[in-house]
Amino acid sequence: MVPGDRTIAFRGQLWMWSGKGAWFFVSLPQEDAERIRFFTGGRRRGFGSLRVKARIGDTTWRTSIFPDTKSGSYLLPVKADVREAERLADGSAVAVTLNLDV
């Protein structure tokens, strides 16, 4: 991410939250989280979320990323429609592109 650029691209692994429900996430790398905090200047929505346009493979959708207090980074939720369209399962390696809506 270069100054003024609102696009973040990274590779991660899809994982399923072990709590109630079948929520799937990709954790953002720590370096990207630091850049996001710098770029957004602390602006956040409910639950500390930030709006993004996400892309995995050929699938693009609007969602929010959420702060993860354990890692100090952010989590990208990946809904069932995206997982089905891209044939993803728990543990799948993914290439993600995010555009910040700030």
Disulfide bonds with the S-S distance in Angstrom:
none
